């Protein structure tokens, strides 16, 4: 099994200390923000499609 781990946050570049963060590649706060940004992009996309 190939388990890739990230030592730095892919969003802000800060060091990731928790193993969970190293797996996802984001700190807890950045991970939430990335998810929010993705959902916003999806909403915008759906909005454009329905127009
Ligand atoms: Zn971060």
mmCIF file of the protein (N, C-alpha, C, O) and its ligand, coordinates in Angstrom:
data_MODEL
# 
_entry.id   MODEL 
# 
loop_
_entity.id 
_entity.type 
_entity.pdbx_number_of_molecules 
1 polymer     1 
2 non-polymer 1 
# 
_entity_poly.entity_id                      1 
_entity_poly.type                           'polypeptide(L)' 
_entity_poly.nstd_linkage                   no 
_entity_poly.nstd_monomer                   no 
_entity_poly.pdbx_seq_one_letter_code       
;(UNK)(UNK)(UNK)(UNK)(UNK)(UNK)(UNK)(UNK)(UNK)(UNK)(UNK)(UNK)(UNK)(UNK)(UNK)(UNK)
(UNK)(UNK)(UNK)(UNK)(UNK)(UNK)(UNK)(UNK)(UNK)(UNK)(UNK)(UNK)(UNK)(UNK)(UNK)(UNK)
(UNK)(UNK)(UNK)(UNK)(UNK)(UNK)(UNK)(UNK)(UNK)(UNK)(UNK)(UNK)(UNK)(UNK)(UNK)(UNK)
(UNK)(UNK)(UNK)
;
_entity_poly.pdbx_seq_one_letter_code_can   XXXXXXXXXXXXXXXXXXXXXXXXXXXXXXXXXXXXXXXXXXXXXXXXXXX 
_entity_poly.pdbx_strand_id                 A 
# 
loop_
_entity_poly_seq.entity_id 
_entity_poly_seq.num 
_entity_poly_seq.mon_id 
_entity_poly_seq.hetero 
1 1  UNK n 
1 2  UNK n 
1 3  UNK n 
1 4  UNK n 
1 5  UNK n 
1 6  UNK n 
1 7  UNK n 
1 8  UNK n 
1 9  UNK n 
1 10 UNK n 
1 11 UNK n 
1 12 UNK n 
1 13 UNK n 
1 14 UNK n 
1 15 UNK n 
1 16 UNK n 
1 17 UNK n 
1 18 UNK n 
1 19 UNK n 
1 20 UNK n 
1 21 UNK n 
1 22 UNK n 
1 23 UNK n 
1 24 UNK n 
1 25 UNK n 
1 26 UNK n 
1 27 UNK n 
1 28 UNK n 
1 29 UNK n 
1 30 UNK n 
1 31 UNK n 
1 32 UNK n 
1 33 UNK n 
1 34 UNK n 
1 35 UNK n 
1 36 UNK n 
1 37 UNK n 
1 38 UNK n 
1 39 UNK n 
1 40 UNK n 
1 41 UNK n 
1 42 UNK n 
1 43 UNK n 
1 44 UNK n 
1 45 UNK n 
1 46 UNK n 
1 47 UNK n 
1 48 UNK n 
1 49 UNK n 
1 50 UNK n 
1 51 UNK n 
# 
loop_
_struct_asym.id 
_struct_asym.entity_id 
A 1 
B 2 
# 
loop_
_chem_comp.id 
_chem_comp.type 
_chem_comp.mon_nstd_flag 
UNK 'L-peptide linking' . 
ZN  non-polymer         . 
# 
_pdbx_entity_nonpoly.entity_id   2 
_pdbx_entity_nonpoly.name        ? 
_pdbx_entity_nonpoly.comp_id     ZN 
# 
_pdbx_nonpoly_scheme.asym_id         B 
_pdbx_nonpoly_scheme.entity_id       2 
_pdbx_nonpoly_scheme.mon_id          ZN 
_pdbx_nonpoly_scheme.ndb_seq_num     1 
_pdbx_nonpoly_scheme.pdb_seq_num     101 
_pdbx_nonpoly_scheme.auth_seq_num    101 
_pdbx_nonpoly_scheme.pdb_mon_id      ZN 
_pdbx_nonpoly_scheme.auth_mon_id     ZN 
_pdbx_nonpoly_scheme.pdb_strand_id   A 
_pdbx_nonpoly_scheme.pdb_ins_code    . 
# 
loop_
_atom_site.group_PDB 
_atom_site.id 
_atom_site.type_symbol 
_atom_site.label_atom_id 
_atom_site.label_alt_id 
_atom_site.label_comp_id 
_atom_site.label_asym_id 
_atom_site.label_entity_id 
_atom_site.label_seq_id 
_atom_site.pdbx_PDB_ins_code 
_atom_site.Cartn_x 
_atom_site.Cartn_y 
_atom_site.Cartn_z 
_atom_site.occupancy 
_atom_site.B_iso_or_equiv 
_atom_site.pdbx_formal_charge 
_atom_site.auth_seq_id 
_atom_site.auth_comp_id 
_atom_site.auth_asym_id 
_atom_site.auth_atom_id 
_atom_site.pdbx_PDB_model_num 
ATOM   1   N  N  . UNK A 1 1  ? 0.838   -1.200 0.000   1.00 0.00 ? 1   UNK A N  1 
ATOM   2   C  CA . UNK A 1 1  ? 0.000   0.000  0.000   1.00 0.00 ? 1   UNK A CA 1 
ATOM   3   C  C  . UNK A 1 1  ? 0.876   1.253  0.000   1.00 0.00 ? 1   UNK A C  1 
ATOM   4   O  O  . UNK A 1 1  ? 1.882   1.339  0.703   1.00 0.00 ? 1   UNK A O  1 
ATOM   5   N  N  . UNK A 1 2  ? 0.462   2.200  -0.798  1.00 0.00 ? 2   UNK A N  1 
ATOM   6   C  CA . UNK A 1 2  ? 1.208   3.443  -0.900  1.00 0.00 ? 2   UNK A CA 1 
ATOM   7   C  C  . UNK A 1 2  ? 0.456   4.557  -0.187  1.00 0.00 ? 2   UNK A C  1 
ATOM   8   O  O  . UNK A 1 2  ? -0.527  5.088  -0.703  1.00 0.00 ? 2   UNK A O  1 
ATOM   9   N  N  . UNK A 1 3  ? 0.918   4.897  0.976   1.00 0.00 ? 3   UNK A N  1 
ATOM   10  C  CA . UNK A 1 3  ? 0.247   5.966  1.722   1.00 0.00 ? 3   UNK A CA 1 
ATOM   11  C  C  . UNK A 1 3  ? 1.052   7.244  1.613   1.00 0.00 ? 3   UNK A C  1 
ATOM   12  O  O  . UNK A 1 3  ? 2.126   7.365  2.203   1.00 0.00 ? 3   UNK A O  1 
ATOM   13  N  N  . UNK A 1 4  ? 0.525   8.203  0.851   1.00 0.00 ? 4   UNK A N  1 
ATOM   14  C  CA . UNK A 1 4  ? 1.237   9.456  0.673   1.00 0.00 ? 4   UNK A CA 1 
ATOM   15  C  C  . UNK A 1 4  ? 0.941   10.393 1.839   1.00 0.00 ? 4   UNK A C  1 
ATOM   16  O  O  . UNK A 1 4  ? -0.207  10.541 2.259   1.00 0.00 ? 4   UNK A O  1 
ATOM   17  N  N  . UNK A 1 5  ? 1.983   11.015 2.348   1.00 0.00 ? 5   UNK A N  1 
ATOM   18  C  CA . UNK A 1 5  ? 1.779   11.938 3.465   1.00 0.00 ? 5   UNK A CA 1 
ATOM   19  C  C  . UNK A 1 5  ? 2.356   13.302 3.123   1.00 0.00 ? 5   UNK A C  1 
ATOM   20  O  O  . UNK A 1 5  ? 3.404   13.414 2.486   1.00 0.00 ? 5   UNK A O  1 
ATOM   21  N  N  . UNK A 1 6  ? 1.664   14.310 3.551   1.00 0.00 ? 6   UNK A N  1 
ATOM   22  C  CA . UNK A 1 6  ? 2.086   15.681 3.303   1.00 0.00 ? 6   UNK A CA 1 
ATOM   23  C  C  . UNK A 1 6  ? 2.634   16.275 4.598   1.00 0.00 ? 6   UNK A C  1 
ATOM   24  O  O  . UNK A 1 6  ? 2.028   16.158 5.663   1.00 0.00 ? 6   UNK A O  1 
ATOM   25  N  N  . UNK A 1 7  ? 3.785   16.911 4.477   1.00 0.00 ? 7   UNK A N  1 
ATOM   26  C  CA . UNK A 1 7  ? 4.372   17.526 5.665   1.00 0.00 ? 7   UNK A CA 1 
ATOM   27  C  C  . UNK A 1 7  ? 3.963   18.982 5.789   1.00 0.00 ? 7   UNK A C  1 
ATOM   28  O  O  . UNK A 1 7  ? 4.062   19.570 6.867   1.00 0.00 ? 7   UNK A O  1 
ATOM   29  N  N  . UNK A 1 8  ? 3.504   19.568 4.687   1.00 0.00 ? 8   UNK A N  1 
ATOM   30  C  CA . UNK A 1 8  ? 3.088   20.970 4.719   1.00 0.00 ? 8   UNK A CA 1 
ATOM   31  C  C  . UNK A 1 8  ? 1.687   21.097 4.146   1.00 0.00 ? 8   UNK A C  1 
ATOM   32  O  O  . UNK A 1 8  ? 1.282   20.334 3.269   1.00 0.00 ? 8   UNK A O  1 
ATOM   33  N  N  . UNK A 1 9  ? 0.950   22.085 4.664   1.00 0.00 ? 9   UNK A N  1 
ATOM   34  C  CA . UNK A 1 9  ? -0.392  22.345 4.179   1.00 0.00 ? 9   UNK A CA 1 
ATOM   35  C  C  . UNK A 1 9  ? -0.329  22.813 2.728   1.00 0.00 ? 9   UNK A C  1 
ATOM   36  O  O  . UNK A 1 9  ? 0.463   23.690 2.384   1.00 0.00 ? 9   UNK A O  1 
ATOM   37  N  N  . UNK A 1 10 ? -1.179  22.213 1.874   1.00 0.00 ? 10  UNK A N  1 
ATOM   38  C  CA . UNK A 1 10 ? -1.159  22.559 0.456   1.00 0.00 ? 10  UNK A CA 1 
ATOM   39  C  C  . UNK A 1 10 ? -1.777  23.939 0.217   1.00 0.00 ? 10  UNK A C  1 
ATOM   40  O  O  . UNK A 1 10 ? -1.663  24.493 -0.876  1.00 0.00 ? 10  UNK A O  1 
ATOM   41  N  N  . UNK A 1 11 ? -2.429  24.488 1.241   1.00 0.00 ? 11  UNK A N  1 
ATOM   42  C  CA . UNK A 1 11 ? -3.104  25.769 1.048   1.00 0.00 ? 11  UNK A CA 1 
ATOM   43  C  C  . UNK A 1 11 ? -2.250  26.922 1.586   1.00 0.00 ? 11  UNK A C  1 
ATOM   44  O  O  . UNK A 1 11 ? -2.049  27.921 0.895   1.00 0.00 ? 11  UNK A O  1 
ATOM   45  N  N  . UNK A 1 12 ? -1.754  26.787 2.804   1.00 0.00 ? 12  UNK A N  1 
ATOM   46  C  CA . UNK A 1 12 ? -1.031  27.901 3.418   1.00 0.00 ? 12  UNK A CA 1 
ATOM   47  C  C  . UNK A 1 12 ? 0.442   27.584 3.619   1.00 0.00 ? 12  UNK A C  1 
ATOM   48  O  O  . UNK A 1 12 ? 1.213   28.483 3.954   1.00 0.00 ? 12  UNK A O  1 
ATOM   49  N  N  . UNK A 1 13 ? 0.859   26.340 3.427   1.00 0.00 ? 13  UNK A N  1 
ATOM   50  C  CA . UNK A 1 13 ? 2.267   25.989 3.514   1.00 0.00 ? 13  UNK A CA 1 
ATOM   51  C  C  . UNK A 1 13 ? 2.788   25.790 4.914   1.00 0.00 ? 13  UNK A C  1 
ATOM   52  O  O  . UNK A 1 13 ? 3.990   25.605 5.102   1.00 0.00 ? 13  UNK A O  1 
ATOM   53  N  N  . UNK A 1 14 ? 1.909   25.824 5.909   1.00 0.00 ? 14  UNK A N  1 
ATOM   54  C  CA . UNK A 1 14 ? 2.358   25.600 7.282   1.00 0.00 ? 14  UNK A CA 1 
ATOM   55  C  C  . UNK A 1 14 ? 2.620   24.117 7.526   1.00 0.00 ? 14  UNK A C  1 
ATOM   56  O  O  . UNK A 1 14 ? 2.051   23.255 6.856   1.00 0.00 ? 14  UNK A O  1 
ATOM   57  N  N  . UNK A 1 15 ? 3.475   23.840 8.479   1.00 0.00 ? 15  UNK A N  1 
ATOM   58  C  CA . UNK A 1 15 ? 3.781   22.446 8.802   1.00 0.00 ? 15  UNK A CA 1 
ATOM   59  C  C  . UNK A 1 15 ? 2.563   21.767 9.403   1.00 0.00 ? 15  UNK A C  1 
ATOM   60  O  O  . UNK A 1 15 ? 1.863   22.348 10.233  1.00 0.00 ? 15  UNK A O  1 
ATOM   61  N  N  . UNK A 1 16 ? 2.315   20.546 8.983   1.00 0.00 ? 16  UNK A N  1 
ATOM   62  C  CA . UNK A 1 16 ? 1.204   19.777 9.520   1.00 0.00 ? 16  UNK A CA 1 
ATOM   63  C  C  . UNK A 1 16 ? 1.725   18.865 10.622  1.00 0.00 ? 16  UNK A C  1 
ATOM   64  O  O  . UNK A 1 16 ? 2.635   18.064 10.405  1.00 0.00 ? 16  UNK A O  1 
ATOM   65  N  N  . UNK A 1 17 ? 1.138   18.998 11.802  1.00 0.00 ? 17  UNK A N  1 
ATOM   66  C  CA . UNK A 1 17 ? 1.632   18.227 12.940  1.00 0.00 ? 17  UNK A CA 1 
ATOM   67  C  C  . UNK A 1 17 ? 0.820   16.968 13.177  1.00 0.00 ? 17  UNK A C  1 
ATOM   68  O  O  . UNK A 1 17 ? 1.360   15.966 13.645  1.00 0.00 ? 17  UNK A O  1 
ATOM   69  N  N  . UNK A 1 18 ? -0.469  17.000 12.863  1.00 0.00 ? 18  UNK A N  1 
ATOM   70  C  CA . UNK A 1 18 ? -1.292  15.825 13.158  1.00 0.00 ? 18  UNK A CA 1 
ATOM   71  C  C  . UNK A 1 18 ? -1.292  14.856 11.980  1.00 0.00 ? 18  UNK A C  1 
ATOM   72  O  O  . UNK A 1 18 ? -1.320  15.287 10.827  1.00 0.00 ? 18  UNK A O  1 
ATOM   73  N  N  . UNK A 1 19 ? -1.261  13.558 12.252  1.00 0.00 ? 19  UNK A N  1 
ATOM   74  C  CA . UNK A 1 19 ? -1.254  12.536 11.193  1.00 0.00 ? 19  UNK A CA 1 
ATOM   75  C  C  . UNK A 1 19 ? -2.456  12.668 10.270  1.00 0.00 ? 19  UNK A C  1 
ATOM   76  O  O  . UNK A 1 19 ? -2.332  12.442 9.066   1.00 0.00 ? 19  UNK A O  1 
ATOM   77  N  N  . UNK A 1 20 ? -3.614  13.029 10.805  1.00 0.00 ? 20  UNK A N  1 
ATOM   78  C  CA . UNK A 1 20 ? -4.805  13.192 9.972   1.00 0.00 ? 20  UNK A CA 1 
ATOM   79  C  C  . UNK A 1 20 ? -4.580  14.291 8.949   1.00 0.00 ? 20  UNK A C  1 
ATOM   80  O  O  . UNK A 1 20 ? -4.921  14.130 7.777   1.00 0.00 ? 20  UNK A O  1 
ATOM   81  N  N  . UNK A 1 21 ? -4.012  15.403 9.381   1.00 0.00 ? 21  UNK A N  1 
ATOM   82  C  CA . UNK A 1 21 ? -3.764  16.506 8.468   1.00 0.00 ? 21  UNK A CA 1 
ATOM   83  C  C  . UNK A 1 21 ? -2.748  16.117 7.405   1.00 0.00 ? 21  UNK A C  1 
ATOM   84  O  O  . UNK A 1 21 ? -2.857  16.529 6.250   1.00 0.00 ? 21  UNK A O  1 
ATOM   85  N  N  . UNK A 1 22 ? -1.759  15.320 7.803   1.00 0.00 ? 22  UNK A N  1 
ATOM   86  C  CA . UNK A 1 22 ? -0.730  14.909 6.843   1.00 0.00 ? 22  UNK A CA 1 
ATOM   87  C  C  . UNK A 1 22 ? -1.311  14.012 5.769   1.00 0.00 ? 22  UNK A C  1 
ATOM   88  O  O  . UNK A 1 22 ? -0.798  13.985 4.650   1.00 0.00 ? 22  UNK A O  1 
ATOM   89  N  N  . UNK A 1 23 ? -2.359  13.283 6.079   1.00 0.00 ? 23  UNK A N  1 
ATOM   90  C  CA . UNK A 1 23 ? -2.979  12.394 5.085   1.00 0.00 ? 23  UNK A CA 1 
ATOM   91  C  C  . UNK A 1 23 ? -3.770  13.214 4.079   1.00 0.00 ? 23  UNK A C  1 
ATOM   92  O  O  . UNK A 1 23 ? -3.683  12.969 2.875   1.00 0.00 ? 23  UNK A O  1 
ATOM   93  N  N  . UNK A 1 24 ? -4.552  14.197 4.565   1.00 0.00 ? 24  UNK A N  1 
ATOM   94  C  CA . UNK A 1 24 ? -5.389  14.977 3.643   1.00 0.00 ? 24  UNK A CA 1 
ATOM   95  C  C  . UNK A 1 24 ? -4.588  16.089 2.973   1.00 0.00 ? 24  UNK A C  1 
ATOM   96  O  O  . UNK A 1 24 ? -4.962  16.547 1.893   1.00 0.00 ? 24  UNK A O  1 
ATOM   97  N  N  . UNK A 1 25 ? -3.507  16.524 3.584   1.00 0.00 ? 25  UNK A N  1 
ATOM   98  C  CA . UNK A 1 25 ? -2.671  17.558 2.973   1.00 0.00 ? 25  UNK A CA 1 
ATOM   99  C  C  . UNK A 1 25 ? -3.074  18.959 3.356   1.00 0.00 ? 25  UNK A C  1 
ATOM   100 O  O  . UNK A 1 25 ? -2.554  19.925 2.797   1.00 0.00 ? 25  UNK A O  1 
ATOM   101 N  N  . UNK A 1 26 ? -3.989  19.093 4.295   1.00 0.00 ? 26  UNK A N  1 
ATOM   102 C  CA . UNK A 1 26 ? -4.399  20.417 4.760   1.00 0.00 ? 26  UNK A CA 1 
ATOM   103 C  C  . UNK A 1 26 ? -4.503  20.416 6.270   1.00 0.00 ? 26  UNK A C  1 
ATOM   104 O  O  . UNK A 1 26 ? -4.764  19.377 6.877   1.00 0.00 ? 26  UNK A O  1 
ATOM   105 N  N  . UNK A 1 27 ? -4.303  21.569 6.881   1.00 0.00 ? 27  UNK A N  1 
ATOM   106 C  CA . UNK A 1 27 ? -4.610  21.718 8.294   1.00 0.00 ? 27  UNK A CA 1 
ATOM   107 C  C  . UNK A 1 27 ? -6.117  21.719 8.462   1.00 0.00 ? 27  UNK A C  1 
ATOM   108 O  O  . UNK A 1 27 ? -6.846  21.868 7.481   1.00 0.00 ? 27  UNK A O  1 
ATOM   109 N  N  . UNK A 1 28 ? -6.598  21.554 9.690   1.00 0.00 ? 28  UNK A N  1 
ATOM   110 C  CA . UNK A 1 28 ? -8.048  21.465 9.933   1.00 0.00 ? 28  UNK A CA 1 
ATOM   111 C  C  . UNK A 1 28 ? -8.801  22.682 9.397   1.00 0.00 ? 28  UNK A C  1 
ATOM   112 O  O  . UNK A 1 28 ? -9.859  22.536 8.784   1.00 0.00 ? 28  UNK A O  1 
ATOM   113 N  N  . UNK A 1 29 ? -8.267  23.867 9.622   1.00 0.00 ? 29  UNK A N  1 
ATOM   114 C  CA . UNK A 1 29 ? -8.954  25.085 9.183   1.00 0.00 ? 29  UNK A CA 1 
ATOM   115 C  C  . UNK A 1 29 ? -8.925  25.192 7.666   1.00 0.00 ? 29  UNK A C  1 
ATOM   116 O  O  . UNK A 1 29 ? -9.946  25.494 7.048   1.00 0.00 ? 29  UNK A O  1 
ATOM   117 N  N  . UNK A 1 30 ? -7.783  24.951 7.065   1.00 0.00 ? 30  UNK A N  1 
ATOM   118 C  CA . UNK A 1 30 ? -7.675  25.050 5.612   1.00 0.00 ? 30  UNK A CA 1 
ATOM   119 C  C  . UNK A 1 30 ? -8.520  23.974 4.948   1.00 0.00 ? 30  UNK A C  1 
ATOM   120 O  O  . UNK A 1 30 ? -9.110  24.219 3.896   1.00 0.00 ? 30  UNK A O  1 
ATOM   121 N  N  . UNK A 1 31 ? -8.589  22.808 5.532   1.00 0.00 ? 31  UNK A N  1 
ATOM   122 C  CA . UNK A 1 31 ? -9.376  21.725 4.945   1.00 0.00 ? 31  UNK A CA 1 
ATOM   123 C  C  . UNK A 1 31 ? -10.841 22.140 4.880   1.00 0.00 ? 31  UNK A C  1 
ATOM   124 O  O  . UNK A 1 31 ? -11.527 21.880 3.892   1.00 0.00 ? 31  UNK A O  1 
ATOM   125 N  N  . UNK A 1 32 ? -11.314 22.790 5.946   1.00 0.00 ? 32  UNK A N  1 
ATOM   126 C  CA . UNK A 1 32 ? -12.698 23.240 5.955   1.00 0.00 ? 32  UNK A CA 1 
ATOM   127 C  C  . UNK A 1 32 ? -12.914 24.328 4.898   1.00 0.00 ? 32  UNK A C  1 
ATOM   128 O  O  . UNK A 1 32 ? -13.927 24.341 4.199   1.00 0.00 ? 32  UNK A O  1 
ATOM   129 N  N  . UNK A 1 33 ? -11.940 25.239 4.797   1.00 0.00 ? 33  UNK A N  1 
ATOM   130 C  CA . UNK A 1 33 ? -12.069 26.320 3.817   1.00 0.00 ? 33  UNK A CA 1 
ATOM   131 C  C  . UNK A 1 33 ? -12.050 25.766 2.396   1.00 0.00 ? 33  UNK A C  1 
ATOM   132 O  O  . UNK A 1 33 ? -12.796 26.229 1.532   1.00 0.00 ? 33  UNK A O  1 
ATOM   133 N  N  . UNK A 1 34 ? -11.206 24.789 2.164   1.00 0.00 ? 34  UNK A N  1 
ATOM   134 C  CA . UNK A 1 34 ? -11.141 24.186 0.828   1.00 0.00 ? 34  UNK A CA 1 
ATOM   135 C  C  . UNK A 1 34 ? -12.472 23.531 0.491   1.00 0.00 ? 34  UNK A C  1 
ATOM   136 O  O  . UNK A 1 34 ? -12.962 23.647 -0.632  1.00 0.00 ? 34  UNK A O  1 
ATOM   137 N  N  . UNK A 1 35 ? -13.053 22.845 1.464   1.00 0.00 ? 35  UNK A N  1 
ATOM   138 C  CA . UNK A 1 35 ? -14.359 22.221 1.231   1.00 0.00 ? 35  UNK A CA 1 
ATOM   139 C  C  . UNK A 1 35 ? -15.414 23.278 0.949   1.00 0.00 ? 35  UNK A C  1 
ATOM   140 O  O  . UNK A 1 35 ? -16.250 23.098 0.063   1.00 0.00 ? 35  UNK A O  1 
ATOM   141 N  N  . UNK A 1 36 ? -15.384 24.386 1.698   1.00 0.00 ? 36  UNK A N  1 
ATOM   142 C  CA . UNK A 1 36 ? -16.345 25.467 1.466   1.00 0.00 ? 36  UNK A CA 1 
ATOM   143 C  C  . UNK A 1 36 ? -16.165 26.045 0.073   1.00 0.00 ? 36  UNK A C  1 
ATOM   144 O  O  . UNK A 1 36 ? -17.148 26.286 -0.628  1.00 0.00 ? 36  UNK A O  1 
ATOM   145 N  N  . UNK A 1 37 ? -14.924 26.269 -0.336  1.00 0.00 ? 37  UNK A N  1 
ATOM   146 C  CA . UNK A 1 37 ? -14.673 26.834 -1.658  1.00 0.00 ? 37  UNK A CA 1 
ATOM   147 C  C  . UNK A 1 37 ? -15.159 25.889 -2.751  1.00 0.00 ? 37  UNK A C  1 
ATOM   148 O  O  . UNK A 1 37 ? -15.705 26.332 -3.761  1.00 0.00 ? 37  UNK A O  1 
ATOM   149 N  N  . UNK A 1 38 ? -14.959 24.581 -2.549  1.00 0.00 ? 38  UNK A N  1 
ATOM   150 C  CA . UNK A 1 38 ? -15.423 23.617 -3.548  1.00 0.00 ? 38  UNK A CA 1 
ATOM   151 C  C  . UNK A 1 38 ? -16.940 23.638 -3.657  1.00 0.00 ? 38  UNK A C  1 
ATOM   152 O  O  . UNK A 1 38 ? -17.486 23.578 -4.759  1.00 0.00 ? 38  UNK A O  1 
ATOM   153 N  N  . UNK A 1 39 ? -17.623 23.723 -2.516  1.00 0.00 ? 39  UNK A N  1 
ATOM   154 C  CA . UNK A 1 39 ? -19.092 23.722 -2.564  1.00 0.00 ? 39  UNK A CA 1 
ATOM   155 C  C  . UNK A 1 39 ? -19.589 25.009 -3.201  1.00 0.00 ? 39  UNK A C  1 
ATOM   156 O  O  . UNK A 1 39 ? -20.598 24.998 -3.906  1.00 0.00 ? 39  UNK A O  1 
ATOM   157 N  N  . UNK A 1 40 ? -18.897 26.119 -2.965  1.00 0.00 ? 40  UNK A N  1 
ATOM   158 C  CA . UNK A 1 40 ? -19.286 27.376 -3.596  1.00 0.00 ? 40  UNK A CA 1 
ATOM   159 C  C  . UNK A 1 40 ? -19.127 27.268 -5.101  1.00 0.00 ? 40  UNK A C  1 
ATOM   160 O  O  . UNK A 1 40 ? -19.995 27.699 -5.860  1.00 0.00 ? 40  UNK A O  1 
ATOM   161 N  N  . UNK A 1 41 ? -18.004 26.685 -5.530  1.00 0.00 ? 41  UNK A N  1 
ATOM   162 C  CA . UNK A 1 41 ? -17.784 26.521 -6.964  1.00 0.00 ? 41  UNK A CA 1 
ATOM   163 C  C  . UNK A 1 41 ? -18.863 25.640 -7.582  1.00 0.00 ? 41  UNK A C  1 
ATOM   164 O  O  . UNK A 1 41 ? -19.326 25.909 -8.691  1.00 0.00 ? 41  UNK A O  1 
ATOM   165 N  N  . UNK A 1 42 ? -19.267 24.586 -6.868  1.00 0.00 ? 42  UNK A N  1 
ATOM   166 C  CA . UNK A 1 42 ? -20.310 23.700 -7.386  1.00 0.00 ? 42  UNK A CA 1 
ATOM   167 C  C  . UNK A 1 42 ? -21.618 24.472 -7.508  1.00 0.00 ? 42  UNK A C  1 
ATOM   168 O  O  . UNK A 1 42 ? -22.332 24.334 -8.502  1.00 0.00 ? 42  UNK A O  1 
ATOM   169 N  N  . UNK A 1 43 ? -21.936 25.286 -6.497  1.00 0.00 ? 43  UNK A N  1 
ATOM   170 C  CA . UNK A 1 43 ? -23.175 26.052 -6.541  1.00 0.00 ? 43  UNK A CA 1 
ATOM   171 C  C  . UNK A 1 43 ? -23.164 27.005 -7.728  1.00 0.00 ? 43  UNK A C  1 
ATOM   172 O  O  . UNK A 1 43 ? -24.163 27.138 -8.434  1.00 0.00 ? 43  UNK A O  1 
ATOM   173 N  N  . UNK A 1 44 ? -22.023 27.672 -7.947  1.00 0.00 ? 44  UNK A N  1 
ATOM   174 C  CA . UNK A 1 44 ? -21.935 28.596 -9.068  1.00 0.00 ? 44  UNK A CA 1 
ATOM   175 C  C  . UNK A 1 44 ? -22.106 27.857 -10.383 1.00 0.00 ? 44  UNK A C  1 
ATOM   176 O  O  . UNK A 1 44 ? -22.781 28.323 -11.301 1.00 0.00 ? 44  UNK A O  1 
ATOM   177 N  N  . UNK A 1 45 ? -21.478 26.693 -10.450 1.00 0.00 ? 45  UNK A N  1 
ATOM   178 C  CA . UNK A 1 45 ? -21.561 25.908 -11.681 1.00 0.00 ? 45  UNK A CA 1 
ATOM   179 C  C  . UNK A 1 45 ? -23.006 25.487 -11.958 1.00 0.00 ? 45  UNK A C  1 
ATOM   180 O  O  . UNK A 1 45 ? -23.498 25.616 -13.079 1.00 0.00 ? 45  UNK A O  1 
ATOM   181 N  N  . UNK A 1 46 ? -23.681 24.978 -10.910 1.00 0.00 ? 46  UNK A N  1 
ATOM   182 C  CA . UNK A 1 46 ? -25.070 24.586 -11.091 1.00 0.00 ? 46  UNK A CA 1 
ATOM   183 C  C  . UNK A 1 46 ? -25.921 25.771 -11.503 1.00 0.00 ? 46  UNK A C  1 
ATOM   184 O  O  . UNK A 1 46 ? -26.826 25.645 -12.328 1.00 0.00 ? 46  UNK A O  1 
ATOM   185 N  N  . UNK A 1 47 ? -25.624 26.919 -10.923 1.00 0.00 ? 47  UNK A N  1 
ATOM   186 C  CA . UNK A 1 47 ? -26.388 28.114 -11.232 1.00 0.00 ? 47  UNK A CA 1 
ATOM   187 C  C  . UNK A 1 47 ? -26.236 28.478 -12.714 1.00 0.00 ? 47  UNK A C  1 
ATOM   188 O  O  . UNK A 1 47 ? -27.200 28.846 -13.385 1.00 0.00 ? 47  UNK A O  1 
ATOM   189 N  N  . UNK A 1 48 ? -24.989 28.364 -13.203 1.00 0.00 ? 48  UNK A N  1 
ATOM   190 C  CA . UNK A 1 48 ? -24.761 28.705 -14.612 1.00 0.00 ? 48  UNK A CA 1 
ATOM   191 C  C  . UNK A 1 48 ? -25.467 27.714 -15.538 1.00 0.00 ? 48  UNK A C  1 
ATOM   192 O  O  . UNK A 1 48 ? -25.991 28.092 -16.585 1.00 0.00 ? 48  UNK A O  1 
ATOM   193 N  N  . UNK A 1 49 ? -25.472 26.451 -15.139 1.00 0.00 ? 49  UNK A N  1 
ATOM   194 C  CA . UNK A 1 49 ? -26.075 25.431 -15.996 1.00 0.00 ? 49  UNK A CA 1 
ATOM   195 C  C  . UNK A 1 49 ? -27.581 25.645 -16.110 1.00 0.00 ? 49  UNK A C  1 
ATOM   196 O  O  . UNK A 1 49 ? -28.158 25.487 -17.185 1.00 0.00 ? 49  UNK A O  1 
ATOM   197 N  N  . UNK A 1 50 ? -28.218 26.009 -14.984 1.00 0.00 ? 50  UNK A N  1 
ATOM   198 C  CA . UNK A 1 50 ? -29.679 26.146 -14.999 1.00 0.00 ? 50  UNK A CA 1 
ATOM   199 C  C  . UNK A 1 50 ? -30.130 27.436 -15.671 1.00 0.00 ? 50  UNK A C  1 
ATOM   200 O  O  . UNK A 1 50 ? -31.284 27.563 -16.080 1.00 0.00 ? 50  UNK A O  1 
ATOM   201 N  N  . UNK A 1 51 ? -29.198 28.406 -15.785 1.00 0.00 ? 51  UNK A N  1 
ATOM   202 C  CA . UNK A 1 51 ? -29.609 29.679 -16.413 1.00 0.00 ? 51  UNK A CA 1 
ATOM   203 C  C  . UNK A 1 51 ? -29.928 29.510 -17.881 1.00 0.00 ? 51  UNK A C  1 
ATOM   204 O  O  . UNK A 1 51 ? -30.286 30.480 -18.551 1.00 0.00 ? 51  UNK A O  1 
HETATM 205 ZN ZN . ZN  B 2 .  ? -3.142  25.564 5.904   1.00 0.00 ? 101 ZN  A ZN 1 
# 
